[in-house]
């Protein structure tokens, strides 16, 4: 399990640093994927573009614990449209990692407020 370290601003590109004992991942924070509405009440909708034919999504809570995963989300011409019911998730800050079958990987952040 990766744990969230911090968000770092480097000039024009914000990055997210994730780490565990064996791995370090530096991932750009995406402006290609949006979460709406933000803050989320009942359903988090994800929309935007990723390279590839299918994608997976993993949600992490503010402590870096994985709280949701779903794979094999079809991309239509590189466009992602996906919604998650959030009734089972607590209020707070979340990070979504989206990764396509080609390795395209983006991070988006959002809040759940019920």
Secondary structure, DSSP 8 states (H G I E B T S, - for coil): --EEEEEEEETTEEEEEEE-SS-EEEEEB-SSEEEESSSBSSEEEEEEE-SSSEEEEEEE-TTS-EEEEEEEEE-BTTEEEEEEE-TTS-SEEEEEEEEETT--EEEEEEEE--
